[in-house]
Amino acid sequence: MRSQREAADTTVRTPRATASASAPAPDADRAARLAAILDEAVDRPGAVVLVSAPSGTGKSEMLARWTARRHDLQILDLTITPPGHIGRLWRVCVERFDAAPVAAPSTPEAGRLDGSVEFADDARRAEHALAQATGRIVIVVDDADLLAHGIDLFSLQTFLTNQASHVAVIISARHDLPLPWHTYAADHRFTRIGEAQLSMTPREIRRLLADQQTELSDGQAERLCALTGGWPSLVGIAADHLAGRPAVDEALGQLERSPQPIADHLVGEVLARLNPELLEFAAVTAVPPTFDAALAEHLCDCDADEAIRDLLRCGFPILTDAAPDRSPVYRYPGLVRTHLRAEMRRRDRGAPASVSRRAIEWSVARGRDLDALRGALLLGEPEVVEETLVRVGPRLILDDRVDAIAPLLEEASASIPNRPIVLLLRAMIALESDDITAAIASVEHAEVVRPSLRAGSPSSDIATMLYHVLVVQLSTRVPFRGLADAIGALCTLPAPASVEVRVLALSVTAAARAGLGDPDEADTPLAHAMAIAASGDLAMVRVRVREQLSSLASLRGEPLLQKHWARDALDTAHAAGRFDGGVVGRCRALELDARYQLGEHLDAGEVDDLRRDLDTTVPSWSAVVRRAPMMVLTAAFEYAADRHAAADLARHTLIRVMRSRQGPCPSPVMLVRVAGMCADSGLAESIPELAAVGERMFGHVPEVAVARAVGTLVCRGPEQARRLLAPVIAELAEAHPETAMTGWVTHARIAAGLDDRRECHRGLGEAMKIGAPRGLLAPLLAGGQAIAEAVARDVGTFGHEEGFAAAYLAAVRERWSPRQVHLTTSEMRVLTFLPSGQTAEEIAEVLSVSVNTVKTHMRNIYRKLDVGTRRDAVSAARTAGLL
């Protein structure tokens, strides 16, 4: 389009004026796609379209094709030429519409800054003429980047702000003009067409070459798209190179090696425009796969922003990847990059490798770990690849970026096969996904490759430290090595230079000591880990330490502290822009579990979302050894639509984990929780099996006895439950706080069933002494209607725990609502007859069902309301809002 007008300052064209432009385009797919974008854009009232991309991307050609086919529009096709005054645009508009002079325009004056501006009158007349014109009008302004004067830009901005609704403006430029595009976007009249839209897609490239009798596979089309960046000019050169060649892969390989035709084009059409400084800048920045201004300044020691702008002004092919939250990242099309690197290597064979090493070192120092690893793999020097993996591999995994590093690690294994760091990083990734077998295999393979790992290293060797960390982690999960010996070996190693590996070693040591039953010994290493992590920019490492602190609080039965650390971890992760992933999911589970224990209201949708997220981040059932899914299962029980199915799932899951013996179970406390769920949903007969498996796993711990007592109370009555619980009452003082509290609540329920008010009050008092300092309400809430009535009856007799009793009763009132008691439709029908005093036979006759059916519904009602008599069922149903 531009070649037809280069002799004129500014020209006007209607679609019918250039018949040749309406011929079918060789890249018809791309043309149709872009035409559809423009069609939709200009149909908006007062449309403003910005076509912004460097030269060579086909902007002008695309606009020429589009204007040629839109015979239904009045199109003013304008080109700004040096020196680029806006006044020519307004004169052309006036001439096109033959507008008469007007004395006072009704809109602000687009060209009037003061009386000395020569185009002020033309701007007013153009605005008036366009406002008075009928039909749809489109103004196409090409080469608008030549409007560099502030007065010109102000005039254009004023016009766009006040343009008539039937007028659309398309501005084509090599870069974004400094205009308030966001205000036009806010009015829903702005469309931006950039490099991404102008570039050809692999499918379009394949169709184009097929029209030229060159058949490409999907893979070959994607390969050519990567080489050319999808730029139509470069695709055209590549198409000419491939034409008539039967061996397409070989021809593509020649393109990747920058054959002479491509080099001639680059030298003659692109590189010849650059001065020596810009050419050197382009060559150096072509070495890394991508670069931004900061890296370019480090490599070239110049004003990188200015150099990039100069390259764009020269029409140099630079692809831009921009995101709102970070600075733009630049790259060159593969053909251009290959040629620039080849020219640099021709001048100095070692120059590209030297630049690559500098870029890798700079990226590592600034935490751009993926860029550093990609650069090392591209360089291909085994020593550099191994050193880079040692420095950035653990950090990427601890930063919860396993998906990003995993494919790069497989690529690295081809460059440095059987190196310990590759095997150890694979073991770390396997542990993240809970694949214990793969982790053990990788660690044992690393021992074979380097036997000195097991003996330990006298120096600060990161690989050696990482090996011992993994041994400790595996020893806490399976009988891999003696755990105590493994901890001792880890603690005697000198601290490595890597901060994140030091933090990991301290965190693993703390978790292992807690797993050995000595949580107090975990405080010191965790405090040390917190101090080290806080000193560096290691957000996700800090999240992991806080997760450990929250888990430790959970093991100690301190839900307030558990919630604090989990919330702190989530805030840290969110501040770093991380809202999902395995670590974040586990922290969310810890917070949810703490809120459950504290008796807080949980949103059912939030619980379901977390369950789905955990199913995604920890796909195998064995991941429950991390406790997160078990925590969510128990917390979600209260909100489950089918509580019977929810309890059965929790029971099966817990039994499977305990039988697998893959590491520490979610904790014996879960045994008591799941037993309570089973008792509350008609699965009390399954509790003995659950307790038996728990006894084999944990031994004769109080949790086993309490679980059995909970099941016996439902199945066989309070007398037998008392005989089971009595021997363990004295041991509750040494048990986990939640277990101890559940034991005393069960004691109170048994006493209430035997009408022993004294022992019932004793059980409640002991339970509150345990729960009050910790805010632990869940065991009391799980006690059901009998406990609620007993506490309400004895209010005023709990001494220092009176406030805690009041908090419990408030939680009961908030929880016991129709959404919390799940009765079927048939059960609700039977429930409505209970206050009348009618017998089961009479109710059956009214409902036209059998007596046994009515009695079954009544048993289910009593169980769900946790009562034993009709009178109590009516009272509980009224409290719950069911009657």
N, C-alpha and C positions, 0 to 999 in steps of 0.2 A: 504494500500500500504506500509506504513512504517513498519508494523509488519514483512513483508517478508525480510526486509533489515537491521534490527536493529543490527545484529551481524557484519555487515561490516562497514568500514569507509565510503566508497563511492562506489556505485554500478551503473552499467549500465544495462538498460533493453530496449528491443525493444517491440513493441506492441504484437508480436506473442509469446513472451516469457512467458506471464502470461495469459493463456487461461481462467482461472476462472474469470478474471476481465471483460471479455466480456459478461458474463451472464446478463440477464435483471436485472436492478436495481429495488429494491423495491419502490423507489421514482422516478419512470421513468419520470414523468413530470418535476421535478426539474433537473434531469440529462440531459434531452433533452434541456431544456432552457439554462443550463450552457454550454453544448456542442456547442450550436449554437453561444454563445458569443465567445467561444474559436476558433471555426472554422472561424468566421469572423475576429477575431483578428490576427491569424497567417497567414492569406492570405495577409496581408500587407507586402510590402518589408521592410526587416530589422525590423520585428515586435518585440516589447518589451511588455511583459504582466506581470503585477504585481498582484499576488493573495495575498492580505493582510488581515488577520483576525486572531483572537485568536484561540487557539486550541479548538477542539470540534465543529467547524463550518463546518467540512467536506471538507477541502481543499484537503488533500491528496487523499481521496476517489474519489473526483470529478476528479482530474488529472489522477488517475489510470484508471477510466472508459473511460476518453477521449482518453488517449494514446492507450488503448486496441482496440479502434475502428478505429483509423486512420492508416490503413495499407499502405496508400499511402505516408506516411512520414517516414523519417529516424529520429527516436526519441532517444535522449540520455537522460535517466531518472536518475538524480543524486540526492543524498541526502548528505547534509553537516552534519557531526557529530563532536562532540567535539574532539579536540579543535578548529575545524572550520577553517582550512587553505584553501585558494583558490587554492593552488598548486595542490591539489588532483584533482580538476576539470580539470585543464589543462592536467595533466597526462592521465586522462581517455579519454579526447578528442583525444590526440595523439595516444593512444593505439587503440581507436575505428577506427580511419581512417588510422592507420599504416603509418603515415607521415614520410618522410625522413627529416633529419636535413637540415636546410636552413641557408645560411650565412647572408643574410640581408633581413629582411621582408620589404614588401612594405608599411606596415601600422605601426603606432606607436606601441611600445612594451607594451602589456598589463601588464606584470609582472615586467618590468624593472624600478626600482627606482634608484638602484645603483648596483654595481657588487656583493654585498653581498646577494642579494635576490636569494634564491635557485631555485625559480620557474620561473625565467625570461626566461630561454631557453625554458622551456615547454610552457610558454605563447606564445612565438614567433612561436613555431612549431604548436601549436594549431590553432593560427590565420591563419597561412599559409595553414595548412591542410584543414581547413574549407573553406577558400577562393578558394582552388583548387577543392574541392569536387563538385559533380554534384547532382542535385535534391534538393528537399526541405528538410531542416534539422531543427529540433526543439530540443532545449536544455531545459530540465526541471530541475530547481535547487530548490529542496525542503529544508526546514529548513534553508533558506538563512539568517535568523536573527542571526544565530550563527557566521556569518562573522563579528566579532566585531572589528578586527584590522584594522587600517587605511590603511595599505598596501594592505590588501585583498580587501577592498572596492574600493581603487584607481584602482587596477588591473581590477576589474569587471567593473568599470565605463569606463575605457579606452577601454575595449573590446566592451561594448555596444555602445560606441560612434563610433567605427570603424567597427562594424560587417558587414559582407557581406549581400547583399539584399536578398539572398536566405536562410539566417539563421534567425530563430526566437528564442527568448529566453523567457521562462516562469519562473519567479522567485516567489516562494511561501515562505511566511514568516509570523510570528505572528504579525509583525508590519512593518510599512514602513521603508525601509532602507534609510539612508541619501545620496541618489543619486539624481542627477539633472533630475527628472522625467519630469519637465516642458519642458526641451529641446527636449526630445523624443516626447512629445506631440506636440510641435511646428512643428516637422517633420511629423506629422500625422502617427506615427507608434506606439503609446503608447495606451494601454488599461489597465484599473484598474478594478479588480474584488474584491469587499470588502464584508463586512458583509451583506449589503443590498441585493447583488446579491446571496450570498451563502445561506442566510436564505430561508426557505421554505415559500411559500405564503399560505394563507388560502385555496385556491383552490387545491394546491398541497398536503396540509395536508389532505384535505377531500378525494382526490383520493387515497392517500397512505393508509388511514385507511379503505377505501372501499375495497381495495385489500385484506386487512386483516379481512374482514367480520365485520367491525364496521362502521355503517352508521352515518354520522354527517350531521346536517343541516348547511347552510351557517353561521348562527349566532354562532353555536357551533364550527365550524372550525375557525372562527375569534377569538372566546374566547380562544381556545387552542393555536392559534398562538400568542396571546398576552401573555399567560402564559409562553410559551417556547421561545419567541423571534424568533421563526422559526428555532432555532438551531437544526440540524438533530439529534444530540445525545440526547437532551432533548425531542424532538418529539418522538424518539424511545422509551424512558422510558415511556412517557405518553401513547403511543400506546399500550404498554404491559399492562399498568394499566387499559386501557379502554376495552381491548379485552374481548369479551364474556359478557360484562355488558349491560343488556337491558336498564337500566335507565342511559342514557348518561349524562343528566344534573346533576344527583346526583353524578356520578363519577367525572365529571368536578369540582363539588363543593369540593369533597375530594382532588382533585389536588390543588385547590386554598387554601385549609387549610394545605397543605404540609403533606400528609399522610406518613406513615412510609417508603414505598418503595422509594419515592422520597428523603426523608431525609437520608436514608441509602446510596443512590447513592451520594448525595451531600457530606455527611460526608466522605465516603470512597474514592470517586474519585476526589473531588474538594477541599473541606475544609481541608482535611488532609494535603494538600501541604502547607498550610498557617501557618506562625508563629503567635503567639498570637497578635502581633501588627497589622498585616495585617488582621487577622480575626476580630479584633475590628473595624478597619477602614471600612471593608466591611459591618459589622453589622450596624454601625452608618449611613453610607451613603445609606444604603438600606431603611432608614425610609422615607426621602422625595421621591416623585415620580421620580424626576431627580435631578442631582447635577452636578456642575462643580467644577473645582479645588478651586476656591475662597470659595464657600460654604463648601466644604469638609475641607479646612484648618480651617475655623471658627468652624466647629463642632468637629473636631478631634485634632486641635492644632498640626499639623504635616506638613511635606512637602507632600502636596497632589499629586503633579505631580509625585514625586518619588514613592509614594504608588500605584498610578494607574499603573505606568509602571511595578512595581513588581507584581501586580495582573495579568496583561496581560502576563508577562513572565511565571507565574505559570499556565497559561491556564484558568484563572478564567473567567467565562462568563460575560463580560461587553459589552453592546451595546452602540455604539457611534453615536451621531447625530452631525455632523460637518457642519458648514456653513462658507463661506469665510470671512464674516464680523464679526464673533464673535468666542469666544473660544469654544472648544468642550463641549458638554453636554453628560453626561453619565447616563445610567440606567441599571438595572439588569432585566433579564427575570423574569416574574411574579413568577415562581416556586422558583427561587433562592431568590428573595426578600421576599416572604412569609416565607420561612424557616428561613432566617436571622432575620426577625422581631420576629418570634415566639421564636427563641433561645434567643434573647435579652429580650423579655418579660418574659421568663422562669427564667432568672437570676435576673431580676429586673422588676416587673410588671409595674412600672411607667416610666421606661426608655424611651420607644418609644415616649410616649406623651411628655416627657420633651424635647427630641431631636426635635420633631415636632414644639413645641413652639419656641425653639431657632431658627430653620430654618425659621419659619414664621416671627419672629421679624427681623431677619437679612434681609430677602427678602424685607420686607416693608421699612426698613431703606435705602435700596439701590435701591428703585424704581422698584423692580421686582414684580410688583403688581399681575400679573397672577399666578406666582409661589406661592406667599403668599396666594392668595385666594384658589388655588387648595390644598395647604397644609392644610389650615384651614378646608376646606370641608372634606378632607380625615381624619383629626383628629376627626371631628364631635362634638366638644364641642360647644354648642350654644353660650356661651359668647365669645369664641374665634372667631367664625364665624361672629357674629355681630360686634365685634370690628374691625375685618379685613375688613369687608364690609364698615364700616364707614370711615376707613382710606384710602382704595384703590379704592372703588367704584366710587366716584365722579371723581377721577383722571383718571381712565380708560375711563370713558365716555367723559370727556373733552379732553382726548388724542385721541379721535375719534376711539376708539377701542370697539365700541358697539357690533360688531359681536362676539368678544371674550368674553365679560362679560355677554352677554344676557343668554346663556345656563347655565353658572355658577350661575347666579342670580336665575334662576328657580330651580336649584339644592339646592341653599341656602334656598329658601322659604320653602322647605320640612323640613330643620333642624330648622329654626327659623320662623315659620309661623306667619303672622300678626304682624311682627315687623316693626316699622315705617321706618327704613332705607331701607328695601326691597321695600316697597311701594313707597318711594320717589325716589329711583333709577329707579324703573319702570317708574315713571312719567318723569324723565330726559330722559330716552331712548325714551319714547313716543314723547316727544318734539323734539328730534333729528330727528325722522321720521315724524314729523308734524301730529301726531295723537292726536289732541287736546282733543277729547272725552275721550280717554284712560288716558291721563295725568290728566284731571280733576277728573276722577273716582279714580285714585290712590291717588291723594292729599286729596280728601274728605275721602277716606278710612283711610288714615294716621291720619286725624283729629279724626276719631271715635276711632281708636286704642289708640291714645295718645292725649287727648283734650288739654293738656298743651302746645302743639306745637303752637296753635293759640295765646295763651296768651303771649308766649315768655318765654325765660328762663333767669334767672339771670347769668348763667354761660356761658362759651364759648362752647355751645353745637352745634356740627356740624349738627346734624339732625334738630335742630330747625332753624338754619340759612338756611339750604338747603330748608326747608319747606317754609320759607318766600321768598326766592329767586324764588321758583317755583310759588308762588302766584303772585309775581310781573310779572313774565314772562307770566303767563296765563292771567293776567288782561290787559296786552298790546295786547293780541290777541283776547279775547272775554270778554264780560261783566261779568267776574268771581267775582271780588271784586272791590271796589273803588280803582282806580289806585293810586291816591294821598295818600290815607290812607295806602295802601300796601307799597308804597315807604317809607312813614314815619315810619311804623313799622319795616321795614328792616334796615333802617338807625340807629335806636335807639338800635339795638341789639349789644352786645359786639362782637368784632372780634373773630372768632373761631381760634383754633390752626392750622387748615388746611389751608395751603397757597393757594391751588387751589380754595377752597371754598370762601376764602376772595376775590380773584381775580374775581371769578364768580359773587359774590354779587356786587362788584363795577361795573363790566361791565354791569350787568343787570340794575343796578340803572341808569347808564349813558344812556343806550338804552331807558329806560322808560321815563326819563326826555326829551330826544330828541323826543320821541313819543308824549309827551304832548305839543309839539310845542316850547320847550325851549332848543334848542341844545347847547346854551352857557353854560347851567348848567351841561352839560355832560362832559365838558373838565376836570374839577377837578377830578371826580372819575376815569376817564379813565387814567389820568396821574398817579394817585395813583396806579391803577391796573398795569400799565406798570412798575412802579418802583418795585412793589412786585414780579411780574412775572420774571423780569430780575434778581432777586436775587437768583433764584433757577433753577434747571434743569427741567424746565417745558416748553419744546419747543412748544408743541401744544397749551398750555394755552397762551403763548405769541402770537401764530398765531391768536387765537381767539380775543385777545385784539386788535391786528393790524387790524383784520377784522372789529371790531367795529369802529376803527378810520377811516378806509376807508369808511365805511357806513355813518359815521357822515359827512365826507367830501362830500359824494354824496348828503346828505340831504341839505348841505349848497351850493351846486353848485360849488364845487371846484375840478374840474377833475384832475388838476395837483397833488394836495395833495391826492386825492382818488387813483390815480395810484401809487403814492409813497408808501402809506401804504399797498396797495394790493400786490405790487411787493415785499416789505419787508416781508410781511407775507408768500408769496410763497417761497422766499429764505430761510426763517427760517424753513419752513416745509420740503423743499428739503434737507437742511442740516441735518435734523433729519431723512432722508430716507422716507419721506411721500410724495407720488406723486398723491394720489387720496383720495377719501373720501368726505363727505359732506362739511366739513370746507374748504378743499383745493378747491373743486369745486366752492364754493361761492366766495372765493378769486379770483379765475380765472375769474369768471363772473364780479366781481367788476373791475378787471384790464381791461378786454375786454370792459366794458361799458365806462371806463375812456378814453381808446384809441379811442373808437367811438366818444365820445364827443370832443376829441382833434383833430379829423379829420385825425387820423393816418390810414395807410393802414392796413387792417385786412386780414389775410390769410383765404380763404374760408374753407380749410381743417381744420384749427385750430378751426374755429367757429363750424363746424359740429361735430368735436370730442368733444368739450365742451358740445354741446347739448346732445349728446349721453351719456356722463358721467353724466350729471345732470338728465337725464331720469333714469339712474341706481341708483344714490344716493338719489334722491328725487322722488320716484315713483308716488306719488299722485299729481294731479293737484293743490291741495290746498297748496302745498309747495311754490307756487309762492308768497305767502305772504312774503316770505323771499327775494323777488325781483330778485333773481339770474336768474331763467328761463325767466322772463320778460325782463331782461337786455339783455340776449342772443338773444331772439326773435327780439328785436328792432335792435340790432347791426347786426344780420345776415340778415336783410331785404335787405340790399344793394346787397348781394351776392346770394340771393335766385334765384333758377332757375325759380320758379313760384311765382312771387311777389304777385300776386292776392291771391294765397292760403296762403302765409306767412302772409299777412296783415289780412286776414280773421281769421286765427288761433290766431293772437295776439289780434284781436278785441274780439273774443269769450272768450278767456282766461281772458282778463281784465274785461269784463262784468261779467263773472262768479265769479271772485274774489270779485268784488265790491258788487255784490248781496249777496254773502255768508256772508259778514260782519264778517268774521273770522279774526279779528285783523286788524292792519293797512294795507291799500292797498299799493302796491308797491310805491306809492306817486302820487299826482295829476299830476306830470310832465309826467308820463307815459300816461295820458289821451291825452296830446298834441302830444306826440310822435306817438301814435297809430293813432290818427286822421290824422296826416301827412302821415303815411303809407297808410291809406285807401284812402286819396285824390290822392296819387301817383299811385294807382293801380286799379282805376276804382270803388272804393267802397265808393265814397263820399256821396252817398245817405244814407249810414248806419251811418254816423257820428252823426246826430241828436239823434238817439237812444243811442249811446255811451255817448254823452254829457248829456242826460237826466239822465242816470244811474249815471254818475259822479256827477251830481248836487245833487241827492239824497244822495250820499255817502259823498261828501265833502262840500256841500252847494254852495253858490254863490261865488266861488273862480275865480280868473282870468283865470285859466286853462280851465274852462268850456266855458267861452266866447271866448277864443282864438281858442279852438277846433271847436266851432260852426262857427267862422269866416273862418277858413281854409276850412271847408266843403262847406260853402255858396259861397266862392270865386270860387270854381270849378263848383258848380251846378247852381248858379244863377247870377254869375257875380260880378265885383268889387264894384258896387254901393251898393248893398245890404250887401255885406261883410263889407264895410266901416261903414254902419249904425250899424252893430252888434259890430264892434270892437271899434268904437269911444268912447263909455262910459267907457271902461275899460282901455284906454290908460293911464289915470292919475294914475291908480292903479298898473301899471307895475313896478313902482319903488320899491314897497314893495313885489313884487312876487319873486318866486324862479328865480335865474339868467337865467336858461335855458328857463323858461316860458316867462320871460320878453324879452329875446332876440328873441324868436320865435314870440312873439307879435309884436315887432318892424319890424322883417323881413316880417311878414304877412302884416303889414302896408305898407312897401315898395313895396311889390308885388301888393297890391291893387292900390297904386299910380302909379306904372308902367303900370298897365292895363288901368288906366284912363289918361295916358300920363301926369301925374303931377310930373315932374322931381324934383321940389323943395321938395315935401313931400316924394318922393322916397329917395332923398339924406338924408333928415332928419331921416327917418326910418333906413337907413343904418348906419348913424353916431351914433345914439343912440344904435343900436345893437352892433356896434363895441366897444363902450365905455364899454359895459357890458362884451363882450367876450374877449377883448384884455388882461386884467389883468389875466384872468383865462385860456387863451389859448382855449376858447370854440368856436370851429368852426362848430360843427354839425348843429346848427340851420341855419347858413348861407348856408351850403352845401345843406341842405334840401330845400332851396329856389328855386333851379333849375336854368334853363337857364335865366330867367328874371333877377334874382338877379346877376348872373355872368356877364351878359351884362351891368347891371347898375353899378356894381363895376368897371368893366374894363373901362367904359365910364368916371367915375368920379375919376379915379386914380390921385393922386396928390392933392386932395381936402379934405382928411380925417385927416389932421393935425397929432396929436400924434399917431393916429391909422393907419398911412400909412403903417408901417411895418406889421401890422396885416392884412391889406387889401392885401398886396403882398403875405403873407403866404396863405391867402384864395385862391387867384388866382392860386398859385402853386398847391394847393390841388385839385382845379377844373381841372387843366390840367392833373394831375396824375390820377384823378378818372374818368374823362369823356373819356372813351375808349370803344371799342366795347364790352368789358366784362361787362360794367356797364349799357348799354342800351340794353334791351332784346326785340328785334323785332322778330316776327315769320317769317317763310319763305315767306308767302304770303304778309306780311307787307313790307318785304325787297324788294319784287318784285315791289310793288306799289311805294316804296320810290325811286327806281331808275328812275322812270318816272317824279318825281316832278321837277327836274331842267329843263326839256324840255319845261315846260309851257303848256303841253297838258291838256285838260279838263278831268274831271272824265269820261265823256262819251267816249272820245277817248281812254283813258287808258283801260276802260272796254272792248272796242272792240278789242284792241290788245291782252288783256289777256284772252279774251273769257269768261268773267264773267259778272255778272249784275252790273249796275251802283251803286245800293245800296251796293253791296259788296265792291266796290272800296271806296265808301264814308265811310263805316264802318272802313275799314283799315286806311283811312286817319285820321279819328277821333282818332283811337288808336295810330297812329304815333304822332299826335300832343300832345296827353295826355302824352305819354311816354317821349317825348322830352321836355315836359313842355312849349309848344309854342301855339300860337293862329292863326298863318297864315302860308301859304305855304312858303313864303320867309324865315320866322324864322325857319321853319322846315328844310329847305335846309341848312341854316347856322348852326343850331345845329347839324345836321347829319354830316356835314363836320368837325365840332369841335370834335365830338365823334368818328371820323374815320370810319363812316358808308358809306360815299360817297367819 
